[in-house]
Amino acid sequence: MTNDQGGKISWEYVQGLRETKPLLEAKNITTHSISNVSLAVYPGEIVGIAGLLGSGRTELLRALFGIDPIVKGEILLDGKPIILHSTSDAIEHGIALVPENRREQGLVLDYSVSENLIMPIVHRIKRLLFVDERKKDTIVKQYIKQLGVKTQGPGQVVRYLSGGNQQKIVVAKFLASDSRVLLLDDPTFGVDLQAKHEIMKIIHAYAAKGNAVVMVSSEFNELADYCDSIYVMKRGKLSECLSGSMTEDNLLYMVQ
């Protein structure tokens, strides 16, 4: 990771350092919306999916998360085939999805910051039938601090946070769940520039721990700046995989 004088973060990916085995791999998967899609994501990688609305980019994430049934092909984790009948199966395998519509799908708006954060891990912090309040408070405060969430406190209702801080809570939920694969659908859509920068720093730190990230974004400059490689999606198929130097203009041309 490097920092230029303008404060912008960029990442350089060295192909020679790539792990020999993908952490997540899709082989010729087909659903009702995508056809014969193959991709590989290695530990430590952020892989981008560039495509126009309706290209199948969101549907690819839905397939990888067990929402849309796979009628052909297979998904491998650590080189071993896994079967995803549901989102519960995906979560059990350490796959998490940050959805496109955070207000409707990623958060319970009338719950507190604390309640939203512990949803994926409540089973881990229970003592018999009750939540261990001390453990819960420790975890919640840790993520509020780590992600720089601007809030009045853990008890604040999420509805009244800014869009950027709401999105940080969504990302934090899945970081707390100890997932190994993070699927991101437009993770910085509708947030200000500072929040975008902070969210991408969080995502990069997650990948740097040896995890894998697949990111869809409507902002092609974001994909070019932050991803190690980028797949181009058109009409439900992945057409190309790009690595090295990429620009927003290149991607805009290729998705047409």
GUKEKOL-142114 format. One record per residue: residue number from 0; residue in one letter; chain; x, y, z of N, C-alpha, C, CB in turn. Coordinates in steps of 0.05 Angstrom, whole numbers, plus 5000, padded with zeros to 4 digits. Glycine has a CB too. Example, Ala and Ser with C-alpha at 12.3 -4.5 7.8 and 13.67 -1.06 7.14 Angstrom:
% GUKEKOL-142114
resi  resn  chain  nu  nv  nw  cau  cav  caw  cu  cv  cw  cbu  cbv  cbw
0  A  A  5264  4886  5156  5246  4910  5156  5264  4934  5156  5226  4911  5181 $
1  S  A  5257  4955  5142  5273  4979  5143  5258  5001  5157  5282  4988  5114 $
This chain:
% GUKEKOL-142114
resi  resn  chain  nu  nv  nw  cau  cav  caw  cu  cv  cw  cbu  cbv  cbw
0  M  A  5017  4976  5000  5000  5000  5000  5018  5025  5000  4981  5000  5025 $
1  T  A  5012  5044  4983  5027  5069  4982  5009  5093  4985  5043  5070  4956 $
2  N  A  5021  5115  4993  5006  5139  4997  5019  5161  4980  5006  5148  5027 $
3  D  A  5003  5173  4962  5015  5195  4947  5011  5221  4962  5002  5197  4919 $
4  Q  A  5021  5243  4951  5020  5269  4966  4992  5279  4970  5037  5289  4951 $
5  G  A  4974  5271  4953  4946  5280  4956  4931  5264  4977  4932  5278  4930 $
6  G  A  4944  5244  4989  4930  5228  5009  4915  5205  4999  4912  5246  5024 $
7  K  A  4915  5201  4972  4901  5179  4960  4916  5153  4965  4896  5184  4930 $
8  I  A  4901  5132  4971  4914  5106  4975  4913  5090  4949  4900  5091  4998 $
9  S  A  4936  5078  4943  4936  5060  4920  4950  5034  4929  4951  5073  4896 $
10  W  A  4944  5012  4914  4956  4987  4921  4970  4975  4897  4935  4967  4931 $
11  E  A  4993  4963  4902  5008  4950  4880  5008  4920  4886  5037  4961  4877 $
12  Y  A  5001  4905  4866  4999  4876  4870  5021  4862  4854  4971  4865  4861 $
13  V  A  5037  4846  4867  5059  4832  4854  5051  4804  4847  5084  4832  4872 $
14  Q  A  5048  4798  4822  5038  4771  4814  5055  4749  4825  5037  4770  4783 $
15  G  A  5081  4753  4827  5098  4732  4837  5093  4724  4865  5126  4740  4834 $
16  L  A  5080  4741  4881  5075  4735  4909  5048  4721  4913  5076  4760  4925 $
17  R  A  5033  4717  4891  5006  4705  4893  5008  4676  4904  4992  4705  4866 $
18  E  A  4990  4670  4922  4988  4642  4932  4982  4623  4908  4965  4640  4953 $
19  T  A  4991  4598  4911  4987  4579  4889  4959  4569  4887  5006  4556  4893 $
20  K  A  4943  4571  4909  4916  4560  4909  4896  4582  4916  4913  4537  4930 $
21  P  A  4875  4585  4899  4855  4606  4906  4841  4599  4932  4834  4608  4883 $
22  L  A  4833  4620  4946  4816  4617  4970  4788  4611  4961  4817  4642  4988 $
23  L  A  4778  4627  4941  4751  4623  4930  4754  4619  4900  4733  4647  4937 $
24  E  A  4739  4600  4890  4740  4595  4861  4712  4587  4851  4761  4573  4854 $
25  A  A  4703  4599  4829  4679  4591  4816  4686  4578  4789  4659  4615  4813 $
26  K  A  4675  4555  4783  4681  4542  4758  4655  4538  4742  4695  4515  4764 $
27  N  A  4653  4553  4721  4631  4550  4702  4603  4550  4715  4634  4525  4686 $
28  I  A  4599  4568  4735  4573  4568  4748  4552  4582  4731  4576  4582  4776 $
29  T  A  4528  4570  4732  4505  4580  4717  4481  4582  4735  4499  4563  4692 $
30  T  A  4467  4604  4734  4442  4607  4749  4421  4617  4728  4444  4628  4773 $
31  H  A  4398  4626  4737  4378  4636  4718  4387  4663  4706  4351  4639  4731 $
32  S  A  4408  4675  4718  4416  4702  4708  4444  4703  4697  4414  4721  4731 $
33  I  A  4462  4684  4704  4489  4685  4695  4496  4658  4682  4509  4691  4718 $
34  S  A  4516  4658  4664  4522  4634  4649  4552  4628  4647  4511  4637  4621 $
35  N  A  4559  4604  4656  4587  4594  4653  4607  4614  4664  4593  4588  4624 $
36  V  A  4603  4623  4688  4621  4643  4700  4643  4629  4716  4605  4662  4719 $
37  S  A  4667  4636  4711  4690  4626  4726  4707  4649  4736  4707  4607  4708 $
38  L  A  4716  4647  4760  4735  4667  4771  4750  4654  4794  4720  4692  4781 $
39  A  A  4773  4666  4801  4789  4657  4823  4799  4681  4839  4814  4640  4813 $
40  V  A  4797  4678  4866  4806  4699  4884  4825  4686  4904  4781  4712  4899 $
41  Y  A  4849  4698  4905  4870  4687  4922  4871  4701  4949  4898  4689  4908 $
42  P  A  4883  4688  4969  4885  4701  4995  4899  4728  4992  4901  4683  5015 $
43  G  A  4888  4749  5004  4900  4775  5003  4891  4792  4980  4929  4773  5003 $
44  E  A  4875  4781  4962  4866  4795  4938  4840  4810  4941  4864  4776  4915 $
45  I  A  4838  4833  4928  4812  4846  4923  4807  4845  4893  4813  4877  4933 $
46  V  A  4787  4830  4886  4780  4826  4858  4755  4842  4851  4776  4795  4852 $
47  G  A  4756  4858  4830  4734  4875  4823  4717  4862  4801  4744  4901  4814 $
48  I  A  4692  4869  4801  4673  4861  4779  4663  4887  4766  4650  4843  4790 $
49  A  A  4671  4892  4741  4662  4916  4727  4640  4908  4708  4685  4929  4712 $
50  G  A  4617  4922  4709  4595  4917  4691  4574  4938  4693  4583  4889  4696 $
51  L  A  4558  4941  4673  4536  4960  4674  4513  4948  4690  4527  4968  4646 $
52  L  A  4494  4965  4697  4470  4955  4711  4456  4934  4692  4450  4978  4718 $
53  G  A  4448  4912  4703  4436  4891  4687  4455  4872  4674  4419  4903  4667 $
54  S  A  4481  4875  4679  4501  4858  4667  4503  4831  4681  4528  4871  4668 $
55  G  A  4492  4828  4705  4494  4804  4720  4514  4805  4743  4503  4781  4702 $
56  R  A  4525  4829  4748  4545  4832  4769  4534  4826  4797  4557  4860  4769 $
57  T  A  4510  4837  4804  4498  4832  4829  4489  4803  4831  4474  4850  4834 $
58  E  A  4479  4792  4809  4470  4764  4809  4494  4745  4813  4457  4758  4782 $
59  L  A  4518  4752  4805  4541  4736  4811  4546  4734  4841  4566  4747  4797 $
60  L  A  4544  4757  4855  4548  4757  4884  4525  4740  4897  4548  4785  4895 $
61  R  A  4501  4743  4887  4479  4727  4898  4484  4697  4896  4452  4735  4884 $
62  A  A  4495  4689  4874  4502  4660  4870  4524  4652  4889  4511  4655  4841 $
63  L  A  4544  4668  4893  4566  4662  4911  4558  4661  4940  4589  4681  4907 $
64  F  A  4535  4674  4946  4525  4676  4974  4502  4657  4979  4517  4704  4980 $
65  G  A  4495  4640  4959  4474  4620  4964  4446  4631  4961  4478  4609  4990 $
66  I  A  4442  4654  4949  4415  4665  4946  4402  4654  4921  4416  4696  4944 $
67  D  A  4417  4656  4898  4407  4645  4873  4418  4616  4869  4415  4663  4849 $
68  P  A  4401  4597  4864  4410  4569  4861  4428  4566  4836  4386  4550  4857 $
69  I  A  4449  4550  4840  4468  4544  4819  4459  4519  4805  4497  4541  4829 $
70  V  A  4453  4521  4779  4443  4497  4764  4465  4482  4750  4422  4506  4744 $
71  K  A  4488  4494  4748  4511  4481  4735  4537  4493  4746  4510  4483  4704 $
72  G  A  4558  4477  4746  4584  4487  4756  4587  4483  4786  4587  4516  4749 $
73  E  A  4609  4493  4796  4615  4489  4825  4631  4512  4836  4630  4463  4829 $
74  I  A  4628  4515  4863  4644  4534  4878  4663  4519  4896  4625  4553  4895 $
75  L  A  4688  4528  4897  4708  4516  4914  4719  4535  4934  4731  4505  4896 $
76  L  A  4723  4526  4958  4735  4541  4980  4760  4526  4989  4715  4546  5003 $
77  D  A  4783  4539  4987  4808  4525  4994  4812  4500  4976  4809  4517  5023 $
78  G  A  4802  4501  4952  4806  4479  4934  4786  4456  4937  4833  4468  4937 $
79  K  A  4767  4459  4955  4748  4438  4960  4720  4447  4952  4748  4429  4990 $
80  P  A  4705  4431  4938  4678  4439  4930  4659  4443  4954  4665  4417  4911 $
81  I  A  4643  4464  4952  4623  4469  4973  4596  4471  4959  4629  4494  4990 $
82  I  A  4575  4465  4974  4548  4467  4963  4533  4488  4979  4533  4439  4964 $
83  L  A  4521  4507  4965  4507  4529  4978  4477  4527  4971  4518  4557  4969 $
84  H  A  4462  4515  4990  4433  4514  4986  4419  4540  4996  4422  4490  5000 $
85  S  A  4434  4555  5013  4422  4578  5026  4444  4597  5035  4404  4570  5049 $
86  T  A  4436  4621  5044  4455  4640  5055  4467  4628  5081  4442  4667  5061 $
87  S  A  4452  4612  5096  4463  4600  5120  4487  4582  5114  4441  4584  5135 $
88  D  A  4485  4568  5091  4508  4551  5083  4532  4569  5077  4500  4535  5058 $
89  A  A  4528  4591  5063  4550  4609  5057  4563  4620  5082  4540  4632  5039 $
90  I  A  4547  4628  5101  4557  4640  5126  4573  4618  5141  4534  4650  5143 $
91  E  A  4563  4594  5142  4577  4572  5155  4605  4567  5143  4561  4546  5155 $
92  H  A  4607  4572  5117  4633  4568  5103  4650  4593  5105  4628  4561  5074 $
93  G  A  4641  4614  5119  4657  4638  5122  4655  4658  5100  4686  4630  5125 $
94  I  A  4633  4657  5085  4628  4676  5064  4607  4697  5073  4618  4662  5038 $
95  A  A  4613  4722  5069  4595  4744  5078  4588  4762  5055  4607  4760  5102 $
96  L  A  4564  4774  5055  4556  4792  5034  4548  4819  5046  4533  4780  5017 $
97  V  A  4560  4840  5036  4551  4867  5043  4533  4876  5019  4575  4888  5047 $
98  P  A  4507  4878  5023  4488  4882  5001  4488  4910  4990  4460  4875  5009 $
99  E  A  4477  4913  4967  4476  4939  4953  4458  4959  4969  4465  4936  4925 $
100  N  A  4435  4950  4977  4417  4968  4992  4420  4965  5022  4387  4963  4983 $
101  R  A  4438  4980  5033  4445  4976  5062  4421  4982  5080  4469  4993  5070 $
102  R  A  4405  5002  5072  4383  5011  5090  4361  4989  5092  4372  5037  5080 $
103  E  A  4358  4974  5070  4336  4954  5071  4347  4926  5077  4322  4954  5044 $
104  Q  A  4372  4920  5068  4382  4893  5070  4405  4889  5090  4391  4884  5043 $
105  G  A  4419  4911  5096  4443  4908  5113  4439  4916  5142  4465  4923  5101 $
106  L  A  4418  4931  5148  4414  4942  5175  4385  4939  5183  4423  4971  5175 $
107  V  A  4382  4938  5210  4355  4942  5222  4356  4971  5232  4348  4921  5244 $
108  L  A  4343  4989  5218  4347  5018  5223  4338  5027  5250  4333  5033  5202 $
109  D  A  4318  5013  5261  4308  5022  5288  4322  5008  5311  4279  5017  5289 $
110  Y  A  4343  4992  5304  4359  4980  5325  4384  4998  5330  4368  4951  5317 $
111  S  A  4396  4993  5352  4420  5009  5359  4445  5000  5344  4425  5008  5389 $
112  V  A  4465  5016  5345  4491  5008  5334  4500  4981  5345  4513  5030  5339 $
113  S  A  4498  4979  5371  4506  4954  5385  4490  4930  5375  4503  4957  5415 $
114  E  A  4464  4933  5374  4446  4911  5366  4452  4902  5337  4417  4918  5368 $
115  N  A  4457  4921  5319  4464  4914  5292  4490  4900  5290  4464  4939  5274 $
116  L  A  4510  4910  5305  4537  4898  5303  4538  4869  5312  4556  4915  5319 $
117  I  A  4523  4862  5333  4527  4836  5344  4508  4815  5331  4521  4836  5374 $
118  M  A  4491  4823  5313  4472  4804  5301  4486  4779  5290  4458  4817  5278 $
119  P  A  4508  4781  5274  4520  4757  5263  4535  4740  5283  4538  4764  5240 $
120  I  A  4541  4751  5307  4558  4736  5326  4544  4732  5353  4583  4751  5330 $
121  V  A  4518  4737  5354  4505  4735  5380  4508  4707  5393  4475  4742  5378 $
122  H  A  4509  4686  5376  4513  4659  5387  4540  4655  5400  4509  4639  5364 $
123  R  A  4559  4672  5393  4586  4669  5404  4589  4684  5431  4607  4679  5385 $
124  I  A  4571  4702  5437  4575  4718  5461  4552  4712  5481  4576  4747  5454 $
125  K  A  4540  4689  5479  4519  4682  5498  4531  4665  5521  4497  4666  5484 $
126  R  A  4520  4671  5544  4525  4653  5567  4499  4640  5573  4536  4670  5592 $
127  L  A  4497  4614  5568  4472  4599  5570  4452  4613  5552  4462  4598  5600 $
128  L  A  4431  4625  5564  4410  4637  5547  4413  4667  5544  4383  4631  5559 $
129  F  A  4434  4678  5557  4436  4707  5558  4462  4717  5545  4435  4717  5587 $
130  V  A  4460  4741  5533  4484  4753  5521  4503  4763  5543  4476  4777  5503 $
131  D  A  4528  4757  5539  4549  4766  5557  4553  4796  5552  4576  4750  5554 $
132  E  A  4542  4813  5568  4542  4842  5563  4570  4853  5563  4525  4856  5584 $
133  R  A  4587  4843  5580  4615  4854  5580  4629  4848  5554  4631  4842  5604 $
134  K  A  4626  4823  5545  4639  4815  5520  4627  4831  5496  4635  4785  5515 $
135  K  A  4600  4835  5497  4587  4850  5476  4597  4878  5475  4556  4850  5480 $
136  D  A  4599  4892  5498  4608  4919  5499  4637  4922  5489  4606  4930  5527 $
137  T  A  4654  4902  5496  4682  4903  5487  4684  4901  5457  4697  4880  5500 $
138  I  A  4668  4883  5445  4669  4879  5416  4658  4904  5401  4653  4854  5408 $
139  V  A  4636  4914  5411  4623  4937  5398  4641  4962  5399  4596  4943  5411 $
140  K  A  4652  4967  5422  4670  4990  5425  4695  4987  5407  4678  4995  5454 $
141  Q  A  4705  4963  5405  4729  4957  5389  4723  4965  5360  4737  4928  5391 $
142  Y  A  4700  4957  5349  4695  4962  5321  4687  4992  5316  4673  4944  5311 $
143  I  A  4674  5004  5335  4668  5032  5332  4694  5048  5330  4651  5043  5356 $
144  K  A  4713  5041  5347  4739  5055  5347  4755  5048  5322  4755  5048  5372 $
145  Q  A  4756  5022  5315  4773  5013  5293  4763  5025  5266  4772  4982  5291 $
146  L  A  4737  5027  5263  4726  5037  5238  4720  5067  5238  4701  5022  5231 $
147  G  A  4725  5080  5260  4721  5109  5261  4692  5116  5258  4737  5122  5241 $
148  V  A  4673  5100  5269  4645  5106  5267  4638  5130  5284  4628  5082  5275 $
149  K  A  4626  5150  5272  4619  5175  5286  4590  5171  5297  4620  5200  5268 $
150  T  A  4589  5166  5323  4563  5161  5336  4563  5172  5364  4557  5130  5336 $
151  Q  A  4539  5176  5375  4537  5185  5402  4544  5163  5422  4509  5196  5408 $
152  G  A  4544  5139  5413  4551  5116  5430  4538  5091  5419  4542  5121  5458 $
153  P  A  4544  5067  5431  4534  5042  5422  4503  5040  5422  4545  5020  5438 $
154  G  A  4491  5056  5438  4461  5055  5441  4447  5072  5421  4453  5063  5468 $
155  Q  A  4461  5088  5404  4448  5105  5385  4434  5089  5363  4468  5125  5372 $
156  V  A  4410  5097  5356  4394  5084  5335  4408  5089  5308  4364  5093  5335 $
157  V  A  4411  5067  5293  4426  5069  5268  4413  5087  5247  4429  5041  5256 $
158  R  A  4387  5090  5248  4373  5107  5229  4384  5135  5228  4343  5108  5236 $
159  Y  A  4394  5145  5251  4402  5173  5253  4432  5177  5248  4396  5183  5281 $
160  L  A  4446  5156  5239  4473  5159  5230  4475  5169  5201  4489  5133  5234 $
161  S  A  4497  5181  5194  4501  5189  5166  4503  5163  5148  4526  5207  5162 $
162  G  A  4500  5167  5122  4502  5144  5104  4529  5130  5106  4498  5153  5075 $
163  G  A  4551  5146  5108  4577  5134  5111  4581  5118  5136  4598  5156  5110 $
164  N  A  4570  5128  5158  4572  5113  5183  4554  5089  5184  4565  5131  5207 $
165  Q  A  4531  5090  5171  4514  5067  5168  4529  5045  5153  4487  5074  5154 $
166  Q  A  4542  5053  5131  4557  5033  5115  4580  5021  5131  4567  5045  5089 $
167  K  A  4593  5036  5148  4614  5025  5164  4603  5004  5183  4628  5048  5180 $
168  I  A  4579  5009  5193  4566  4989  5211  4561  4963  5196  4540  5000  5223 $
169  V  A  4551  4966  5171  4546  4942  5155  4572  4926  5151  4534  4950  5127 $
170  V  A  4593  4940  5143  4619  4926  5139  4629  4914  5165  4640  4946  5128 $
171  A  A  4626  4929  5187  4635  4919  5213  4621  4893  5221  4631  4940  5235 $
172  K  A  4595  4891  5215  4580  4867  5222  4593  4842  5211  4551  4869  5211 $
173  F  A  4603  4844  5187  4614  4820  5174  4643  4817  5181  4610  4822  5144 $
174  L  A  4657  4838  5188  4684  4835  5198  4684  4820  5225  4699  4862  5201 $
175  A  A  4664  4827  5241  4662  4814  5267  4654  4785  5265  4641  4829  5284 $
176  S  A  4643  4777  5243  4633  4749  5239  4656  4730  5233  4612  4748  5218 $
177  D  A  4681  4740  5230  4704  4723  5224  4701  4709  5197  4707  4702  5245 $
178  S  A  4689  4723  5178  4687  4712  5150  4715  4712  5138  4668  4729  5133 $
179  R  A  4718  4694  5118  4743  4692  5103  4740  4704  5075  4753  4663  5102 $
180  V  A  4715  4705  5066  4709  4716  5039  4688  4738  5042  4700  4694  5019 $
181  L  A  4694  4761  5032  4675  4784  5034  4666  4792  5006  4688  4808  5049 $
182  L  A  4640  4790  5002  4628  4798  4977  4615  4826  4980  4606  4778  4967 $
183  L  A  4623  4845  4964  4615  4873  4968  4600  4883  4943  4639  4891  4973 $
184  D  A  4575  4892  4947  4559  4902  4925  4557  4933  4928  4531  4889  4924 $
185  D  A  4573  4947  4912  4574  4977  4914  4577  4986  4943  4548  4988  4902 $
186  P  A  4599  4979  4956  4602  4985  4984  4605  5014  4991  4626  4971  4994 $
187  T  A  4612  5031  4972  4615  5060  4979  4594  5077  4965  4642  5069  4971 $
188  F  A  4573  5065  4954  4553  5080  4940  4538  5100  4959  4532  5061  4926 $
189  G  A  4536  5125  4950  4521  5144  4965  4534  5155  4990  4496  5132  4973 $
190  V  A  4560  5151  4994  4574  5162  5017  4594  5183  5008  4588  5140  5034 $
191  D  A  4602  5200  5026  4620  5222  5019  4649  5212  5014  4621  5244  5040 $
192  L  A  4666  5229  5003  4693  5220  4995  4709  5210  5018  4707  5243  4981 $
193  Q  A  4707  5224  5041  4723  5215  5064  4714  5188  5074  4720  5236  5087 $
194  A  A  4688  5183  5075  4677  5157  5083  4685  5135  5064  4647  5158  5086 $
195  K  A  4685  5142  5037  4694  5122  5017  4722  5114  5023  4691  5134  4989 $
196  H  A  4739  5133  5027  4767  5128  5032  4771  5110  5057  4783  5154  5035 $
197  E  A  4756  5117  5078  4758  5101  5103  4748  5073  5100  4743  5115  5125 $
198  I  A  4726  5070  5085  4715  5043  5081  4734  5026  5064  4687  5045  5066 $
199  M  A  4747  5038  5044  4766  5022  5028  4791  5015  5044  4773  5038  5003 $
200  K  A  4799  5032  5062  4821  5025  5080  4814  5000  5097  4829  5049  5098 $
201  I  A  4790  5000  5107  4780  4977  5123  4781  4952  5106  4752  4983  5134 $
202  I  A  4771  4954  5082  4769  4930  5064  4797  4920  5057  4754  4937  5038 $
203  H  A  4816  4939  5052  4843  4931  5046  4856  4917  5070  4860  4955  5037 $
204  A  A  4852  4928  5094  4863  4915  5118  4852  4887  5121  4857  4932  5143 $
205  Y  A  4827  4883  5115  4814  4856  5117  4828  4837  5097  4784  4858  5110 $
206  A  A  4832  4846  5072  4845  4829  5053  4874  4823  5060  4844  4842  5025 $
207  A  A  4887  4842  5072  4916  4839  5079  4920  4818  5100  4926  4865  5089 $
208  K  A  4899  4809  5114  4901  4788  5134  4900  4760  5121  4880  4791  5155 $
209  G  A  4899  4759  5094  4898  4734  5080  4870  4726  5072  4909  4712  5097 $
210  N  A  4851  4744  5075  4823  4739  5066  4820  4746  5037  4803  4755  5084 $
211  A  A  4796  4740  5026  4791  4746  4998  4767  4764  4995  4785  4719  4982 $
212  V  A  4768  4783  4976  4747  4802  4972  4738  4802  4943  4756  4831  4981 $
213  V  A  4712  4801  4938  4701  4805  4911  4683  4830  4913  4684  4780  4901 $
214  M  A  4690  4850  4896  4676  4876  4899  4664  4885  4872  4696  4897  4909 $
215  V  A  4638  4889  4873  4624  4903  4851  4622  4932  4858  4595  4891  4847 $
216  S  A  4627  4949  4838  4625  4978  4842  4616  4992  4817  4652  4990  4851 $
217  S  A  4598  5011  4820  4589  5028  4798  4609  5048  4790  4562  5041  4804 $
218  E  A  4629  5053  4808  4649  5073  4803  4674  5059  4793  4655  5090  4829 $
219  F  A  4679  5061  4767  4701  5045  4756  4729  5056  4765  4699  5046  4726 $
220  N  A  4730  5082  4771  4755  5092  4782  4762  5079  4808  4753  5123  4786 $
221  E  A  4742  5072  4824  4746  5058  4849  4758  5030  4844  4720  5056  4865 $
222  L  A  4747  5016  4825  4757  4990  4818  4786  4992  4808  4740  4976  4796 $
223  A  A  4792  5011  4791  4819  5015  4780  4839  5021  4802  4819  5036  4759 $
224  D  A  4830  5037  4822  4848  5046  4843  4854  5024  4864  4836  5070  4857 $
225  Y  A  4834  5008  4870  4836  4991  4893  4838  4961  4888  4813  4996  4911 $
226  C  A  4832  4952  4864  4831  4923  4860  4857  4912  4848  4808  4916  4841 $
227  D  A  4863  4887  4856  4887  4874  4845  4882  4863  4817  4895  4851  4864 $
228  S  A  4858  4854  4812  4850  4846  4785  4821  4852  4782  4856  4816  4780 $
229  I  A  4812  4854  4757  4784  4862  4751  4773  4844  4729  4782  4892  4743 $
230  Y  A  4750  4832  4734  4735  4817  4714  4714  4836  4701  4722  4792  4726 $
231  V  A  4711  4834  4675  4691  4850  4661  4666  4832  4656  4702  4861  4634 $
232  M  A  4643  4842  4664  4618  4826  4661  4600  4839  4641  4605  4823  4689 $
233  K  A  4590  4823  4623  4570  4832  4603  4550  4810  4598  4584  4840  4576 $
234  R  A  4524  4818  4598  4503  4800  4591  4505  4773  4606  4502  4795  4562 $
235  G  A  4511  4774  4632  4511  4750  4648  4536  4733  4646  4488  4734  4641 $
236  K  A  4557  4743  4632  4581  4728  4629  4605  4745  4636  4584  4717  4600 $
237  L  A  4626  4732  4647  4652  4746  4651  4668  4743  4626  4667  4734  4676 $
238  S  A  4675  4766  4614  4689  4765  4588  4719  4767  4590  4678  4787  4571 $
239  E  A  4729  4782  4610  4758  4786  4611  4767  4790  4640  4767  4810  4594 $
240  C  A  4792  4783  4645  4804  4788  4671  4828  4806  4667  4811  4762  4687 $
241  L  A  4829  4829  4680  4850  4848  4676  4867  4850  4701  4839  4876  4668 $
242  S  A  4893  4853  4698  4910  4859  4721  4931  4879  4713  4923  4832  4732 $
243  G  A  4945  4890  4733  4964  4911  4727  4951  4938  4725  4978  4905  4700 $
244  S  A  4962  4956  4709  4951  4983  4708  4925  4984  4693  4972  5002  4694 $
245  M  A  4904  4995  4706  4878  4998  4694  4868  5026  4699  4858  4977  4705 $
246  T  A  4852  5036  4681  4841  5063  4684  4810  5062  4682  4852  5082  4663 $
247  E  A  4798  5082  4692  4768  5084  4690  4760  5084  4661  4758  5110  4704 $
248  D  A  4774  5098  4644  4767  5100  4615  4769  5072  4602  4785  5119  4600 $
249  N  A  4790  5057  4609  4793  5030  4598  4768  5013  4605  4818  5016  4609 $
250  L  A  4760  5014  4630  4738  4998  4640  4712  5006  4627  4736  4999  4670 $
251  L  A  4707  5033  4625  4683  5043  4613  4680  5033  4584  4682  5073  4613 $
252  Y  A  4703  5032  4570  4703  5022  4542  4697  4992  4541  4730  5028  4529 $
253  M  A  4708  4977  4559  4707  4948  4558  4679  4937  4567  4728  4936  4575 $
254  V  A  4664  4952  4583  4639  4941  4592  4616  4946  4572  4631  4954  4619 $
255  Q  A  4621  4962  4552  4600  4969  4532  4593  4944  4515  4609  4992  4514 $
